């Protein structure tokens, strides 16, 4: 049960970080004026996610390279 709690916490932190970095976005739209229904859309910006991943990989390469003084 503790493992499930830690997994949920990890996913929540990842989701918050993703929204902060602009990887995910939420939008709403009313279905019609008479209806009380609302459409909620989750968008994933794959280009932004890939760009940030590549930048992180490059930074890790710089930090772990053999260019030590």
For each residue, the residues with C-beta under 8 A, 3 or more apart:
1: 4 5
2: 5 6
3: 6 7
4: 1 7 8
5: 1 2 8 9
6: 2 3 9 10
7: 3 4 10 11
8: 4 5 11 12
9: 5 6 12 13
10: 6 7 13 14
11: 7 8 14 15
12: 8 9 15 16
13: 9 10 16 17
14: 10 11 17 18
15: 11 12 18 19 24
16: 12 13 19 20
17: 13 14 20 21
18: 14 15 21 23 24 49
19: 15 16 22 23 24 25
20: 16 17
21: 17 18 48 52
22: 19 25 45 48
23: 18 19 44 45 48 49 52
24: 15 18 19 42 43 44 45
25: 19 22 42 43 45
26: 40 41 42 43
27: 40 41 43
28: 38 39 40 41
29: 38 39 41
30: 33 35 37 38 39
31: 35 37 38 39
32: 35 37
33: 30
34:
35: 30 31 32
36:
37: 30 31 32
38: 28 29 30 31
39: 28 29 30 31
40: 26 27 28
41: 26 27 28 29
42: 24 25 26
43: 24 25 26 27
44: 23 24 49
45: 22 23 24 25 48 49
46: 49 50
47: 50 51
48: 21 22 23 45 51 52
49: 18 23 44 45 46 52 53
50: 46 47 53 54
51: 47 48 54 55
52: 21 23 48 49 55 56
53: 49 50 56 57
54: 50 51 57 58
55: 51 52 58 59
56: 52 53 59 60
57: 53 54 60 61
58: 54 55 61 62
59: 55 56 62 63
60: 56 57 63 64
61: 57 58 64 65
62: 58 59 65
63: 59 60
64: 60 61
65: 61 62
66:
67:
68:
69:
